[in-house]
Amino acid sequence: MTRPDPLPAAVIGAGPAGLRAAQRLVAAGLRPILLDEAAEPGGQIYRRPPPALAALRGPAALYGADAGRALALARMFETIRGHVDYRPQTLVWNAARVAGGAFLLQLRGADGVDADLRVRAVVLATGAMDRVVPVPGWTRPGVFSLGGAQVILKAQAHLIGRRPVFAGSGPLLYLVAWQYAKAGARPAAVIDAASLGAKMRAAPAMLARPRLLLRGARMALDLRRMGVPVIEGALAERIEQRGDGLVLHWRAGSRSGLVDCDAVGMGHGLKPERQLADLLGCPVVFDPRSGQWHSTTDAAGRSPVSGVYLAGDMVRINGAHCAEAAGEMAAGALLRDLGLARVSAPRRALLRLALARAATFRRGLEQAFALPPAAIRDMPDDTIVCRCEGVSAGDLRRAIDLWGPADLNRLKAVTRCGMGRCQGRLCGATAGALMAAEAGLPPDAPGPLRGQAPVKPLPLPIFPKGAA
């Protein structure tokens, strides 16, 4: 039975990590507040279609080999729904520490009304988003991120095109292409920046999770059996309009080619969504393998900021299976710090083993699907890097040469790159890598962009005519 809690704990994000964290807190007798932007729980990986579309594609079509896990997580949530304060379609757009050691969360609810919420502890399970490396033409109509293509397929039962090209690198590239092929599309090609040799060298590390490795290999083989051209070691160079369709140009060493298509899905893996962690003062560390900044935690998910716990892909990109373990671990750490129920030693050891295997597997993925330096170093000057503000790679290079900015935040100030609607979520990593390459700096020298509220765009209220 849950007990009254005058200052509750909040879990932000209802994907695999957030749901398992909420389950663990409920098991200890708490009634956590579960905040999520989506209309239904499950996160990106287990995103549910609206009820009107649910009958069109069943769980097997939506989630493939993970259908069983998706259904199990959904059933689990139904058992705890009455014991959590669940608030779907709610954006946490700001977070700060306030007097008394509590946290203030500022929310925009489904009704468009803002509200303030005070909590004593926060589990951040905000997931990840696409890491997009721009090419000339990526802002054209018909070009989507891989994650965006997946959302359209899962949540809207629709395709971005009948003959799309999927370009980039990482497991998501093959997963989305395979899902589209299964849904009735005929992908025109998969353009994979990773070479076969890099994948073979990384295979020993990826054997830490053999089933996952085998599943990925089967998807790639299925695509080839369906007649989908898979071009490895190739970078997308530019995207052009041709009639009602698109043409993607690619290059692989001395080879080059083009593919006619009606849509493009692109992305080089994922990047953590750590904006709220930044606002709460959680420190970050640069990982040279992934080329990204990550929030720091201990083995259980505690951040160095007391009362803040981090779990899932918003810490490290380890996938949905690992996110469940990380969510349970983070909630267990919160309970231990409150002096409440503990996770049993055998269970804790099992969770730690799952996380250790995931870390080894991730290192293999980072080796196999490393972003080629040429993708940033040789980026044409006319490439739009910041689509919100229309800032090109050439604009950034000229500002770097002229002003010699000391860090990425100064480059943002002199160019407006990262000042638009996405707050640098799409362009920040590219701008930092380009700055390091142009100025001959170590990759971590530009630093990360500082987090600012609101973490995502908020529509302004509409005032009646004549209102002050």
KEZAVEX-908484 format. One record per residue (C-alpha): chain; x, y, z. Coordinates in nm, 2 decimals. Layout:
! residues N
- mol / east / north / up
- A / X / Y / Z
...
This chain:
! residues 468
- mol / east / north / up
- A / 0.00 / 0.00 / 0.00
- A / 0.13 / 0.34 / -0.09
- A / 0.16 / 0.60 / 0.18
- A / 0.09 / 0.98 / 0.17
- A / 0.40 / 1.17 / 0.07
- A / 0.39 / 1.54 / 0.12
- A / 0.70 / 1.60 / -0.09
- A / 0.71 / 1.31 / -0.34
- A / 0.98 / 1.18 / -0.58
- A / 0.94 / 1.25 / -0.95
- A / 1.04 / 1.03 / -1.24
- A / 1.07 / 1.22 / -1.56
- A / 1.03 / 1.00 / -1.87
- A / 0.80 / 0.69 / -1.91
- A / 1.02 / 0.48 / -2.13
- A / 1.18 / 0.15 / -2.01
- A / 1.41 / 0.33 / -1.76
- A / 1.14 / 0.55 / -1.61
- A / 0.88 / 0.28 / -1.59
- A / 1.11 / 0.04 / -1.40
- A / 1.22 / 0.32 / -1.17
- A / 0.85 / 0.40 / -1.09
- A / 0.78 / 0.03 / -1.03
- A / 1.07 / 0.01 / -0.78
- A / 0.95 / 0.32 / -0.59
- A / 0.59 / 0.18 / -0.58
- A / 0.72 / -0.15 / -0.45
- A / 0.88 / 0.04 / -0.16
- A / 0.55 / 0.21 / -0.07
- A / 0.60 / 0.54 / -0.24
- A / 0.36 / 0.72 / -0.48
- A / 0.59 / 0.88 / -0.73
- A / 0.49 / 1.14 / -0.98
- A / 0.56 / 1.01 / -1.34
- A / 0.59 / 1.28 / -1.59
- A / 0.61 / 1.21 / -1.97
- A / 0.57 / 1.41 / -2.29
- A / 0.40 / 1.13 / -2.48
- A / 0.03 / 1.04 / -2.46
- A / 0.11 / 0.68 / -2.36
- A / 0.40 / 0.52 / -2.17
- A / 0.67 / 0.32 / -2.35
- A / 0.92 / 0.57 / -2.47
- A / 1.05 / 0.59 / -2.82
- A / 1.14 / 0.23 / -2.85
- A / 0.80 / 0.10 / -2.74
- A / 0.60 / 0.40 / -2.87
- A / 0.23 / 0.31 / -2.89
- A / 0.01 / 0.42 / -3.18
- A / -0.32 / 0.61 / -3.10
- A / -0.61 / 0.38 / -3.02
- A / -0.77 / 0.45 / -3.36
- A / -0.45 / 0.32 / -3.53
- A / -0.36 / 0.03 / -3.29
- A / -0.56 / -0.22 / -3.49
- A / -0.37 / -0.15 / -3.81
- A / -0.04 / -0.29 / -3.69
- A / 0.00 / -0.54 / -3.40
- A / 0.29 / -0.56 / -3.15
- A / 0.49 / -0.80 / -3.36
- A / 0.48 / -0.55 / -3.65
- A / 0.56 / -0.25 / -3.43
- A / 0.83 / -0.40 / -3.21
- A / 0.96 / -0.71 / -3.39
- A / 1.16 / -0.93 / -3.16
- A / 1.10 / -0.69 / -2.87
- A / 0.72 / -0.74 / -2.88
- A / 0.73 / -0.96 / -2.57
- A / 0.93 / -0.71 / -2.37
- A / 0.71 / -0.42 / -2.49
- A / 0.39 / -0.61 / -2.38
- A / 0.54 / -0.71 / -2.05
- A / 0.64 / -0.35 / -1.97
- A / 0.29 / -0.23 / -2.07
- A / 0.13 / -0.50 / -1.85
- A / 0.36 / -0.40 / -1.56
- A / 0.26 / -0.04 / -1.59
- A / -0.11 / -0.13 / -1.57
- A / -0.04 / -0.30 / -1.23
- A / 0.11 / 0.02 / -1.09
- A / -0.10 / 0.28 / -1.27
- A / -0.32 / 0.33 / -0.96
- A / -0.02 / 0.38 / -0.74
- A / 0.16 / 0.66 / -0.93
- A / 0.06 / 1.01 / -1.01
- A / 0.09 / 0.97 / -1.39
- A / 0.09 / 1.28 / -1.60
- A / 0.12 / 1.21 / -1.97
- A / 0.16 / 1.49 / -2.23
- A / 0.35 / 1.69 / -1.98
- A / 0.67 / 1.87 / -2.06
- A / 0.92 / 1.95 / -1.79
- A / 1.06 / 2.27 / -1.94
- A / 1.27 / 2.39 / -1.64
- A / 1.42 / 2.24 / -1.32
- A / 1.61 / 2.40 / -1.04
- A / 1.71 / 2.34 / -0.68
- A / 1.53 / 2.55 / -0.42
- A / 1.54 / 2.62 / -0.05
- A / 1.53 / 2.32 / 0.18
- A / 1.70 / 2.08 / -0.06
- A / 1.39 / 2.04 / -0.27
- A / 1.36 / 2.07 / -0.65
- A / 1.12 / 2.29 / -0.84
- A / 1.00 / 2.15 / -1.17
- A / 0.82 / 2.38 / -1.41
- A / 0.56 / 2.20 / -1.63
- A / 0.35 / 2.26 / -1.93
- A / 0.05 / 2.02 / -1.92
- A / -0.16 / 1.86 / -2.18
- A / -0.41 / 2.14 / -2.14
- A / -0.14 / 2.40 / -2.21
- A / -0.14 / 2.53 / -1.86
- A / 0.19 / 2.59 / -1.67
- A / 0.24 / 2.46 / -1.32
- A / 0.51 / 2.44 / -1.06
- A / 0.59 / 2.12 / -0.88
- A / 0.81 / 2.07 / -0.58
- A / 0.97 / 1.73 / -0.52
- A / 1.24 / 1.59 / -0.29
- A / 1.42 / 1.38 / -0.54
- A / 1.42 / 1.34 / -0.92
- A / 1.49 / 1.03 / -1.14
- A / 1.58 / 1.16 / -1.49
- A / 1.50 / 0.90 / -1.76
- A / 1.47 / 1.14 / -2.05
- A / 1.61 / 0.91 / -2.31
- A / 1.80 / 1.01 / -2.63
- A / 1.75 / 1.17 / -2.97
- A / 1.90 / 1.14 / -3.31
- A / 2.26 / 1.25 / -3.37
- A / 2.22 / 1.41 / -3.72
- A / 2.54 / 1.51 / -3.91
- A / 2.43 / 1.76 / -4.17
- A / 2.49 / 1.73 / -4.55
- A / 2.39 / 1.99 / -4.82
- A / 2.02 / 1.94 / -4.88
- A / 1.93 / 1.78 / -4.54
- A / 1.68 / 2.06 / -4.48
- A / 1.47 / 1.97 / -4.79
- A / 1.12 / 1.85 / -4.76
- A / 1.12 / 1.47 / -4.75
- A / 1.43 / 1.44 / -4.53
- A / 1.38 / 1.30 / -4.18
- A / 1.59 / 1.18 / -3.90
- A / 1.59 / 0.81 / -3.84
- A / 1.40 / 0.85 / -3.52
- A / 1.15 / 1.08 / -3.69
- A / 1.09 / 0.81 / -3.96
- A / 1.03 / 0.56 / -3.68
- A / 0.78 / 0.78 / -3.50
- A / 0.58 / 0.83 / -3.82
- A / 0.57 / 0.45 / -3.87
- A / 0.49 / 0.36 / -3.51
- A / 0.27 / 0.65 / -3.40
- A / 0.09 / 0.73 / -3.73
- A / 0.10 / 0.40 / -3.91
- A / 0.25 / 0.59 / -4.21
- A / 0.56 / 0.58 / -4.42
- A / 0.79 / 0.87 / -4.50
- A / 0.81 / 0.73 / -4.85
- A / 0.76 / 0.41 / -5.06
- A / 1.13 / 0.41 / -5.18
- A / 1.32 / 0.58 / -4.90
- A / 1.70 / 0.58 / -4.86
- A / 1.84 / 0.54 / -4.51
- A / 2.18 / 0.69 / -4.45
- A / 2.42 / 0.72 / -4.15
- A / 2.55 / 0.46 / -3.91
- A / 2.46 / 0.26 / -3.61
- A / 2.21 / -0.01 / -3.52
- A / 1.91 / 0.23 / -3.56
- A / 2.00 / 0.26 / -3.93
- A / 1.94 / -0.11 / -4.00
- A / 1.65 / -0.13 / -3.75
- A / 1.45 / 0.15 / -3.92
- A / 1.53 / 0.02 / -4.27
- A / 1.42 / -0.33 / -4.17
- A / 1.10 / -0.20 / -4.01
- A / 1.01 / 0.00 / -4.32
- A / 1.07 / -0.30 / -4.54
- A / 0.85 / -0.51 / -4.32
- A / 0.58 / -0.24 / -4.33
- A / 0.56 / -0.25 / -4.71
- A / 0.82 / 0.00 / -4.83
- A / 1.09 / -0.09 / -5.07
- A / 1.40 / 0.09 / -4.94
- A / 1.61 / 0.22 / -5.23
- A / 1.93 / 0.17 / -5.04
- A / 2.10 / 0.17 / -4.70
- A / 2.41 / 0.39 / -4.70
- A / 2.62 / 0.29 / -4.40
- A / 2.92 / 0.50 / -4.30
- A / 3.07 / 0.21 / -4.11
- A / 3.30 / -0.03 / -4.30
- A / 3.28 / -0.41 / -4.28
- A / 3.63 / -0.42 / -4.14
- A / 3.54 / -0.19 / -3.85
- A / 3.25 / -0.41 / -3.77
- A / 3.46 / -0.72 / -3.77
- A / 3.72 / -0.57 / -3.55
- A / 3.45 / -0.47 / -3.30
- A / 3.27 / -0.81 / -3.30
- A / 3.45 / -0.95 / -3.00
- A / 3.33 / -0.67 / -2.78
- A / 2.98 / -0.70 / -2.92
- A / 2.97 / -1.07 / -2.83
- A / 2.90 / -0.95 / -2.47
- A / 2.54 / -0.95 / -2.59
- A / 2.53 / -1.23 / -2.85
- A / 2.15 / -1.23 / -2.90
- A / 2.15 / -0.86 / -2.98
- A / 2.45 / -0.90 / -3.22
- A / 2.28 / -1.18 / -3.39
- A / 1.95 / -0.99 / -3.43
- A / 2.13 / -0.70 / -3.59
- A / 2.31 / -0.94 / -3.83
- A / 1.98 / -1.10 / -3.92
- A / 1.83 / -0.76 / -4.00
- A / 2.11 / -0.67 / -4.23
- A / 2.09 / -1.01 / -4.40
- A / 1.71 / -0.98 / -4.44
- A / 1.75 / -0.64 / -4.61
- A / 2.00 / -0.79 / -4.86
- A / 1.76 / -1.09 / -4.92
- A / 1.48 / -0.84 / -5.00
- A / 1.70 / -0.69 / -5.27
- A / 1.79 / -0.37 / -5.07
- A / 2.14 / -0.24 / -5.17
- A / 2.35 / -0.20 / -4.86
- A / 2.66 / 0.01 / -4.93
- A / 2.91 / 0.00 / -4.64
- A / 3.19 / 0.25 / -4.57
- A / 3.00 / 0.52 / -4.76
- A / 2.91 / 0.87 / -4.65
- A / 2.61 / 1.06 / -4.78
- A / 2.75 / 1.37 / -4.96
- A / 2.44 / 1.57 / -5.05
- A / 2.07 / 1.55 / -5.12
- A / 1.91 / 1.72 / -5.43
- A / 1.56 / 1.76 / -5.56
- A / 1.47 / 1.59 / -5.88
- A / 1.12 / 1.63 / -6.00
- A / 0.89 / 1.51 / -5.73
- A / 1.16 / 1.30 / -5.57
- A / 1.51 / 1.32 / -5.42
- A / 1.86 / 1.21 / -5.52
- A / 2.11 / 1.12 / -5.25
- A / 2.48 / 1.13 / -5.36
- A / 2.72 / 0.91 / -5.17
- A / 3.10 / 0.85 / -5.17
- A / 3.30 / 0.55 / -5.04
- A / 3.67 / 0.63 / -5.08
- A / 3.73 / 0.65 / -5.46
- A / 3.39 / 0.52 / -5.54
- A / 3.08 / 0.74 / -5.56
- A / 2.72 / 0.71 / -5.68
- A / 2.37 / 0.83 / -5.64
- A / 2.03 / 0.69 / -5.55
- A / 1.69 / 0.80 / -5.67
- A / 1.44 / 0.79 / -5.38
- A / 1.12 / 0.96 / -5.26
- A / 1.24 / 1.03 / -4.90
- A / 1.56 / 1.01 / -4.69
- A / 1.60 / 0.90 / -4.33
- A / 1.94 / 0.99 / -4.18
- A / 2.13 / 0.97 / -3.85
- A / 2.46 / 0.87 / -3.70
- A / 2.34 / 0.70 / -3.38
- A / 2.19 / 0.87 / -3.08
- A / 2.28 / 1.14 / -2.83
- A / 2.16 / 1.17 / -2.47
- A / 1.88 / 1.41 / -2.38
- A / 2.06 / 1.56 / -2.08
- A / 1.92 / 1.92 / -2.08
- A / 1.74 / 1.88 / -1.75
- A / 2.05 / 1.73 / -1.59
- A / 2.24 / 2.03 / -1.71
- A / 1.99 / 2.27 / -1.55
- A / 2.02 / 2.08 / -1.22
- A / 2.40 / 2.12 / -1.22
- A / 2.50 / 1.77 / -1.30
- A / 2.86 / 1.77 / -1.43
- A / 2.96 / 1.62 / -1.76
- A / 3.25 / 1.43 / -1.90
- A / 3.37 / 1.40 / -2.27
- A / 3.39 / 1.05 / -2.41
- A / 3.64 / 1.04 / -2.70
- A / 3.50 / 0.71 / -2.83
- A / 3.15 / 0.84 / -2.89
- A / 3.26 / 1.20 / -2.94
- A / 2.99 / 1.32 / -2.70
- A / 2.94 / 1.47 / -2.36
- A / 2.78 / 1.25 / -2.09
- A / 2.64 / 1.33 / -1.75
- A / 2.84 / 1.16 / -1.47
- A / 2.70 / 0.91 / -1.22
- A / 2.82 / 0.64 / -0.99
- A / 2.75 / 0.27 / -1.07
- A / 2.40 / 0.30 / -0.93
- A / 2.29 / 0.61 / -1.12
- A / 2.35 / 0.87 / -0.85
- A / 2.46 / 1.20 / -0.99
- A / 2.70 / 1.42 / -0.79
- A / 2.40 / 1.65 / -0.72
- A / 2.23 / 1.51 / -0.41
- A / 1.88 / 1.40 / -0.48
- A / 1.92 / 1.37 / -0.86
- A / 1.94 / 1.02 / -1.02
- A / 2.00 / 0.94 / -1.38
- A / 1.90 / 0.63 / -1.58
- A / 1.89 / 0.49 / -1.93
- A / 2.00 / 0.64 / -2.26
- A / 2.01 / 0.99 / -2.12
- A / 2.34 / 0.88 / -1.94
- A / 2.48 / 0.63 / -2.20
- A / 2.33 / 0.49 / -2.51
- A / 2.29 / 0.13 / -2.40
- A / 1.94 / 0.04 / -2.54
- A / 1.60 / -0.05 / -2.40
- A / 1.70 / -0.37 / -2.23
- A / 1.98 / -0.20 / -2.03
- A / 1.76 / 0.10 / -1.96
- A / 1.52 / -0.12 / -1.76
- A / 1.80 / -0.23 / -1.53
- A / 1.94 / 0.12 / -1.50
- A / 1.60 / 0.25 / -1.40
- A / 1.56 / -0.01 / -1.13
- A / 1.92 / 0.06 / -1.01
- A / 1.86 / 0.44 / -0.99
- A / 1.54 / 0.40 / -0.80
- A / 1.71 / 0.16 / -0.56
- A / 1.98 / 0.42 / -0.50
- A / 1.72 / 0.68 / -0.42
- A / 1.55 / 0.45 / -0.17
- A / 1.88 / 0.37 / 0.00
- A / 1.96 / 0.73 / 0.03
- A / 1.61 / 0.79 / 0.19
- A / 1.67 / 0.50 / 0.43
- A / 1.39 / 0.30 / 0.28
- A / 1.38 / -0.05 / 0.13
- A / 1.69 / -0.18 / -0.04
- A / 1.74 / -0.39 / -0.35
- A / 1.85 / -0.74 / -0.24
- A / 2.22 / -0.81 / -0.29
- A / 2.16 / -1.09 / -0.55
- A / 1.92 / -0.87 / -0.75
- A / 2.17 / -0.58 / -0.73
- A / 2.45 / -0.81 / -0.86
- A / 2.23 / -0.93 / -1.15
- A / 2.15 / -0.57 / -1.25
- A / 2.52 / -0.47 / -1.23
- A / 2.61 / -0.77 / -1.45
- A / 2.35 / -0.66 / -1.71
- A / 2.49 / -0.30 / -1.70
- A / 2.85 / -0.43 / -1.73
- A / 2.77 / -0.64 / -2.04
- A / 2.59 / -0.35 / -2.19
- A / 2.89 / -0.12 / -2.14
- A / 3.12 / -0.38 / -2.32
- A / 2.87 / -0.41 / -2.60
- A / 2.84 / -0.03 / -2.63
- A / 3.22 / 0.00 / -2.66
- A / 3.20 / -0.24 / -2.95
- A / 2.93 / -0.04 / -3.12
- A / 3.13 / 0.28 / -3.08
- A / 3.42 / 0.11 / -3.24
- A / 3.21 / -0.04 / -3.52
- A / 3.01 / 0.27 / -3.60
- A / 3.25 / 0.55 / -3.52
- A / 3.17 / 0.88 / -3.69
- A / 3.43 / 0.92 / -3.98
- A / 3.64 / 1.24 / -3.92
- A / 3.57 / 1.33 / -4.29
- A / 3.20 / 1.38 / -4.21
- A / 3.29 / 1.69 / -4.01
- A / 3.63 / 1.79 / -4.14
- A / 3.53 / 1.79 / -4.51
- A / 3.18 / 1.93 / -4.46
- A / 3.11 / 2.18 / -4.75
- A / 3.08 / 2.54 / -4.65
- A / 2.73 / 2.56 / -4.79
- A / 2.60 / 2.29 / -4.55
- A / 2.34 / 2.43 / -4.31
- A / 2.45 / 2.33 / -3.96
- A / 2.20 / 2.52 / -3.76
- A / 1.87 / 2.50 / -3.95
- A / 1.68 / 2.71 / -3.69
- A / 1.91 / 3.02 / -3.75
- A / 2.03 / 2.94 / -4.10
- A / 2.40 / 2.91 / -4.00
- A / 2.62 / 2.73 / -4.24
- A / 2.95 / 2.54 / -4.20
- A / 3.11 / 2.83 / -4.39
- A / 2.96 / 3.09 / -4.14
- A / 3.11 / 2.89 / -3.85
- A / 3.45 / 2.86 / -4.01
- A / 3.47 / 3.23 / -4.08
- A / 3.37 / 3.31 / -3.73
- A / 3.63 / 3.08 / -3.59
- A / 3.90 / 3.23 / -3.81
- A / 3.79 / 3.59 / -3.74
- A / 3.70 / 3.58 / -3.37
- A / 3.90 / 3.28 / -3.23
- A / 3.62 / 3.20 / -2.98
- A / 3.75 / 3.02 / -2.67
- A / 3.46 / 2.77 / -2.65
- A / 3.14 / 2.66 / -2.81
- A / 2.92 / 2.90 / -2.61
- A / 3.12 / 3.19 / -2.74
- A / 3.09 / 3.06 / -3.09
- A / 2.71 / 3.04 / -3.03
- A / 2.72 / 3.41 / -2.92
- A / 2.89 / 3.54 / -3.23
- A / 2.70 / 3.32 / -3.49
- A / 2.36 / 3.24 / -3.32
- A / 2.43 / 2.87 / -3.39
- A / 2.22 / 2.70 / -3.12
- A / 2.00 / 2.99 / -3.04
- A / 1.70 / 2.86 / -3.22
- A / 1.40 / 2.64 / -3.13
- A / 1.60 / 2.33 / -3.07
- A / 1.84 / 2.50 / -2.83
- A / 2.14 / 2.34 / -3.00
- A / 2.01 / 1.99 / -2.95
- A / 2.06 / 1.91 / -3.32
- A / 2.35 / 2.14 / -3.42
- A / 2.56 / 2.17 / -3.10
- A / 2.76 / 1.85 / -3.13
- A / 2.84 / 1.92 / -3.50
- A / 2.94 / 2.28 / -3.43
- A / 3.17 / 2.17 / -3.15
- A / 3.34 / 1.91 / -3.36
- A / 3.37 / 2.15 / -3.65
- A / 3.53 / 2.41 / -3.42
- A / 3.78 / 2.16 / -3.29
- A / 3.87 / 2.05 / -3.65
- A / 3.90 / 2.40 / -3.78
- A / 4.11 / 2.54 / -3.49
- A / 4.32 / 2.23 / -3.45
- A / 4.20 / 2.17 / -3.10
- A / 4.14 / 1.85 / -2.90
- A / 3.79 / 1.73 / -2.95
- A / 3.68 / 1.82 / -2.60
- A / 3.83 / 2.17 / -2.61
- A / 3.51 / 2.35 / -2.73
- A / 3.31 / 2.21 / -2.44
- A / 2.94 / 2.15 / -2.44
- A / 2.66 / 2.41 / -2.48
- A / 2.52 / 2.54 / -2.15
- A / 2.16 / 2.42 / -2.09
- A / 1.89 / 2.68 / -2.08
- A / 1.52 / 2.69 / -2.01
- A / 1.29 / 2.62 / -2.17
- A / 1.45 / 2.30 / -2.28
- A / 1.20 / 2.27 / -2.57
- A / 0.99 / 2.53 / -2.75
- A / 0.69 / 2.65 / -2.56
- A / 0.40 / 2.82 / -2.74
- A / 0.32 / 3.16 / -2.59
- A / -0.03 / 3.21 / -2.44
- A / -0.27 / 3.40 / -2.66
- A / -0.41 / 3.70 / -2.49
- A / -0.76 / 3.84 / -2.56
- A / -0.77 / 4.16 / -2.78
- A / -0.71 / 4.46 / -2.56
- A / -0.55 / 4.26 / -2.27
- A / -0.25 / 4.43 / -2.11
